[in-house]
């Protein structure tokens, strides 16, 4: 990945990467720097407390609407139904700098933080008696950990797990047609360089060329 001025204006940024890789954190930094709205694709992919998958047509319609806007920062793990964003993006940032063990720790810490915040909002005894909610959250955590392990460890020839096609190898293959505008971040330093550069209010132009993923 190179980060040099090269005459490409950045108004629409798509961030992709595995669970726990820091997509949401980076999006929250880049959005204000670009003066652009931030879209968490989890909220387009799922609905309700059980995180039921939304119909494909509904997801595609939302993605087409976002892709047509003049500026945005989108973030998510998803492949396939997000292709309109890949085509419209001025830059695609692939966060590919952590492995399964680091990701699993981040996921557990995030779920714990959510649980504590949710409990604090409850009145009186409900802070400690919401057993059904706790059971639901625990099931969701286990599901996320299982799918996350598959993302980071699935070989290139592996079949989709539980109907999900996302994995590191699948992401690498899916991004190849867009590689001229992919920023493949393999270290925290590269991510910080991107975030700091945009926050500096320098001209938003960038050479996105880089080596092919291995």
N, C-alpha and C positions, 0 to 999 in steps of 0.2 A: 504494500500500500504506500502511495506517495501522497504528500500533502503540500502542493505547491500551487501558486496562482497560475491559472491556465485558461481563463476566459470562459468559465462555465458558471452561470448564475444559479444559485440554489434557492428554490422557493418551495419545493415539494420533496420531502425526505421520507423514505420508508426504512424502518429499522426491523431487521429480522434476526432471529437467533434462538437458541434453545431456552428451555425453562431456567429461570434463575440467572440468566446471563446479563441482566441489567438493562433490558430494553426500555422498561418504563422509566427508570431513573434517567437514562440518557435522553429519552423523549421529553421529560420534564425540564431538562436543561436546554435542549435545542429549541423547543417551542417558543419561549420568550425571546431568545436570541434572534429568531427569524420573524417574530411577530406573527406566528402561525398557530392555528388551533391544533390540539393534540387529540388523536383518536386511538383509543385502546381497542384493538380488534377483538379481544376477548368479549367485549360488550356487544359486538356485532355477531360473533360466532355463537354465543350462548345467551340463555335467558332464564330467569327464575332462580330460586335458591338451590335447586337441584342441578343448575347449569345444563339444562336440556339444550341440545343443538337446535338452532333456528333453521327453518327451511332454507334450502340452497337459494331459491329465488329471492328471498328476503335479504340474504347476505350479499348476493350479487348486486341487488339494487342499491343497497347502502354503499357498497364499494364503488360502484359507478358514479354515484352522487359525489362522494368524497374526491375521487380521481378527477372530476371535472372542476373542482374548486381551484382558484389561482394559487393557493398556498396551504400547506398542511405538513404535519409530522404524524405518521402512522407507525404503530409498533405491534408486532405479533409474530407468532411462530408459524403461521398458517401458509400453506402452499395451495396452488390450484385456483381456488375461488378469489384469491387476492391478485390475480395477474393484471387486472386493470391498474392497480397501484404500481406494480413493477414497471409497466409500460409508461405510465405518466410521470413517475418519479424523476427528479433531476439527479438524485443520488440515492443509492441503496447501501445502507450500512449493515454489514453482516457481523454480528458479535459472535466470535468463534474463539474465545480466549480462555474458557474454563472447561473442566471435565465433570464427570458425573459426581464425584465426591464433593467438590465445591458447590455444584448446583444443588445437590440434595440438602446440604447444610443451609444454603440460602433459602430454599423453599420451606424447610421446617421453621426457620426463624421468621419468615414472612407470615406463615400461617399462624404461628404463635402470637405475633404482634396483632394480627387481625382479630384473633380470639379474645385477647386482652381488651382491645378497644371496643369490641362488641359487648363484652361483659360490663364494661364501665358505663355503657349507655343504658343498661337495664336498671329498673327500679328495684329497690329492696332485695327480697329473697331471690328474685329472678336472676340475680347475678350468679348464683350457685346452683339453681335448681333446673336449669334449662338442659336437661339430659338429652332430649331428642336433638336439640341443636348441636350439642357436643358430639353426639354419635354421627350426625350428618357431616359435620366438619371433619371428623376423623376419617370417615370413608372417603371424602373428597381428597384429603391429604394423601391417603394411601394410593388412590387412583392417580393423582398427579405424580407421585414418586415413581410409580410403576411405568407410566408413560414417559416420564423424564429419563428414566434409566434406559428405556428403549431408544429414545432420541439420541442419546450420547454414545450408546454402545452397539447399536444395530449396524451390522455390516452392510455394504453397498447392495448386496443381493437379498437382504432380508425382506420378507413380506410385511405389509402393513400390520400394526398391532391394534387390535380392537377397532378396526376400520379407519385408523389414523395413518396417514402417509408421511407425516413429518418425521424427519431424522436428520442428523448432520449430513450424511451422505446424500440424502434426497435433496436437501437444501442446496448443497454444492452443485448437483446436477441441474436443478431447476433454475439456478441463477446464471448458468453459462450463457444463455442468449443475451443477457443484460450486463455481461461482465465489464464492458467499457465504463459503466457508471457504478460499479460495485466497489465499496471500500471494505476490504476484508480485514477486520480488526482481530489480530491474534494476540494482543497484549493490552493490559490496562493503560499503558503509556500511549498507544495509538488511539484509544478511545478518548483519553484526556486531551490529546492533541487536537482532535476534532472538536470536542466540546469547548475547549479554551479558545481555539481559533475563531469559532463562530461567535462566542461571547465577547470577543475583543472588538466587535463591530467593524472588523476589517472588510474590504470588499469581498462579497460572498462568491468568490470564484475559486475553482479547485481543479487540480488535475486528479482525476479518479482512476487513472491507469494503475494497474498492479499486476503482480504475478498471478497466474492461475492457481486456484486452490489445489492442494495436494491431498 
